[in-house]
């Protein structure tokens, strides 16, 4: 049996068009030996959940800069659960106000990373979360 | 039965099984064995070509066509390379396939090569079996951005589409052996770009060189019929119509019959895949190729060649892993050390290891 790879879906829900951060993270996860499925810009929660289902990922990384995280995150968690994939760990990167972070964690978001977060930190947390 | 949910169309079960198969787990192997009797129905379409020729966009449009016009269930296996250093991968083909989301009749799975070099992953053939058994009628396999010799796809697919785009190389690239030889259908994508005529001309002249016994040839500007000489025909129908390895010794029905229907000249289809232009023509060419395969007996010949290469691959892997476990392990390491010190050549080492006389 070959070694189990960590599979990560990197997705950008919402309407903002800045995907540099998502690409930097995708590249860093690749260099950490993970298989990153990159889906590109302007994904709806439905598209993200569908991709997570087809790709059987362990982790979904969402890049949200638009401020819509309080609407998008619960919807995506709900859809993953409806598909029978509540085991998937969901991480958010982007701009999340300090007040929102605890609420997101309570919903079940596994990690939140703002500007200045290191990719090493993200990689370590993902490895820890999927153990 | 383990695989019942997959036969009934459960997408989560299907997705999980693909992971098991990819990781070569015992559960995955058992499931493949159960599913195998349900395979052999799908039309396997390979899409290959250099990076940036627009393979993913073409697959996107072709799939839309099969969904809207033919109502066929389509599975897509999109292969991208793994890093040789870290083993990681960025699988980005889905970016171009967003039109296909929200359709239960489509299943897209990205796959990293995990060290394979022929343009596919080791488990791609097994994925095809899973999708075939799960009732997907069309299975499209998109290879990694292929250069010149990533030709494994021709062994796997019934119909291989080679995608080219204007401006990628001069005429000499087109006469090299390798990827163009495996094409059943040639696509010149991005046909709105300058230089499309040159690309098409180069491909066409390549095809003419590759088909010296073609029935219709240009002679002083006129089209005329020539006879296919019997001595060249078997070679032709093997090489041109099948384009597969295992040619020697594979007694397919087509290699002994010399009829017009044995000969398939790959058509050249111009497309602009981002706009869907040329897609119905491409789908028609694929359909005609399928018809040709059935008519000529090559469908079963390809099936035979594919299953043979799958059996070979599994056997090789099994023999190697049996060899490397247990008592042989030490002998292997010892032989490797001798090879590294240049005390022994790899050939000698292999011979001695196989004879079991490593002292």
HADDOCK unambig.tbl for C-alpha pairs under 7 A between the chains (distance, minus, plus):
assign (segid A and resid 1 and name CA) (segid B and resid 23 and name CA) 6.11 0.50 0.50
assign (segid A and resid 1 and name CA) (segid B and resid 24 and name CA) 5.05 0.50 0.50
assign (segid A and resid 1 and name CA) (segid B and resid 25 and name CA) 5.26 0.50 0.50
assign (segid A and resid 2 and name CA) (segid B and resid 23 and name CA) 5.24 0.50 0.50
assign (segid A and resid 2 and name CA) (segid B and resid 24 and name CA) 6.18 0.50 0.50
assign (segid A and resid 3 and name CA) (segid B and resid 23 and name CA) 6.77 0.50 0.50
assign (segid A and resid 4 and name CA) (segid B and resid 23 and name CA) 6.22 0.50 0.50
assign (segid A and resid 26 and name CA) (segid B and resid 90 and name CA) 6.88 0.50 0.50
assign (segid A and resid 30 and name CA) (segid B and resid 88 and name CA) 4.37 0.50 0.50
assign (segid A and resid 30 and name CA) (segid B and resid 89 and name CA) 5.07 0.50 0.50
assign (segid A and resid 30 and name CA) (segid B and resid 90 and name CA) 6.13 0.50 0.50
assign (segid A and resid 31 and name CA) (segid B and resid 86 and name CA) 5.85 0.50 0.50
assign (segid A and resid 31 and name CA) (segid B and resid 88 and name CA) 5.92 0.50 0.50
assign (segid A and resid 32 and name CA) (segid B and resid 86 and name CA) 6.58 0.50 0.50
assign (segid A and resid 32 and name CA) (segid B and resid 88 and name CA) 6.57 0.50 0.50
assign (segid A and resid 33 and name CA) (segid B and resid 86 and name CA) 4.89 0.50 0.50
assign (segid A and resid 33 and name CA) (segid B and resid 87 and name CA) 4.97 0.50 0.50
assign (segid A and resid 33 and name CA) (segid B and resid 88 and name CA) 3.66 0.50 0.50
assign (segid A and resid 34 and name CA) (segid B and resid 88 and name CA) 4.54 0.50 0.50
assign (segid A and resid 34 and name CA) (segid B and resid 89 and name CA) 6.44 0.50 0.50
assign (segid A and resid 35 and name CA) (segid B and resid 88 and name CA) 5.18 0.50 0.50
assign (segid A and resid 35 and name CA) (segid B and resid 89 and name CA) 4.67 0.50 0.50
assign (segid A and resid 35 and name CA) (segid B and resid 90 and name CA) 6.06 0.50 0.50
assign (segid A and resid 36 and name CA) (segid B and resid 89 and name CA) 5.90 0.50 0.50
assign (segid A and resid 36 and name CA) (segid B and resid 90 and name CA) 4.70 0.50 0.50
assign (segid A and resid 36 and name CA) (segid B and resid 91 and name CA) 5.86 0.50 0.50
assign (segid A and resid 37 and name CA) (segid B and resid 90 and name CA) 5.93 0.50 0.50
assign (segid A and resid 37 and name CA) (segid B and resid 91 and name CA) 4.67 0.50 0.50
assign (segid A and resid 37 and name CA) (segid B and resid 92 and name CA) 6.07 0.50 0.50
assign (segid A and resid 38 and name CA) (segid B and resid 90 and name CA) 6.67 0.50 0.50
assign (segid A and resid 38 and name CA) (segid B and resid 91 and name CA) 5.95 0.50 0.50
assign (segid A and resid 38 and name CA) (segid B and resid 92 and name CA) 4.98 0.50 0.50
assign (segid A and resid 38 and name CA) (segid B and resid 95 and name CA) 6.94 0.50 0.50
assign (segid A and resid 39 and name CA) (segid B and resid 92 and name CA) 6.51 0.50 0.50
assign (segid A and resid 39 and name CA) (segid B and resid 94 and name CA) 5.55 0.50 0.50
assign (segid A and resid 39 and name CA) (segid B and resid 95 and name CA) 4.77 0.50 0.50
assign (segid A and resid 40 and name CA) (segid B and resid 95 and name CA) 5.19 0.50 0.50
assign (segid A and resid 47 and name CA) (segid B and resid 101 and name CA) 6.03 0.50 0.50
assign (segid A and resid 47 and name CA) (segid B and resid 102 and name CA) 6.92 0.50 0.50
assign (segid A and resid 53 and name CA) (segid B and resid 12 and name CA) 6.29 0.50 0.50
assign (segid A and resid 53 and name CA) (segid B and resid 15 and name CA) 6.78 0.50 0.50
assign (segid A and resid 54 and name CA) (segid B and resid 15 and name CA) 5.54 0.50 0.50
assign (segid A and resid 54 and name CA) (segid B and resid 107 and name CA) 6.53 0.50 0.50
assign (segid A and resid 54 and name CA) (segid B and resid 108 and name CA) 6.30 0.50 0.50
assign (segid A and resid 54 and name CA) (segid B and resid 109 and name CA) 5.96 0.50 0.50
assign (segid A and resid 55 and name CA) (segid B and resid 15 and name CA) 6.56 0.50 0.50
assign (segid A and resid 55 and name CA) (segid B and resid 109 and name CA) 5.60 0.50 0.50
assign (segid A and resid 55 and name CA) (segid B and resid 110 and name CA) 6.67 0.50 0.50
assign (segid A and resid 56 and name CA) (segid B and resid 15 and name CA) 5.66 0.50 0.50
assign (segid A and resid 56 and name CA) (segid B and resid 16 and name CA) 6.10 0.50 0.50
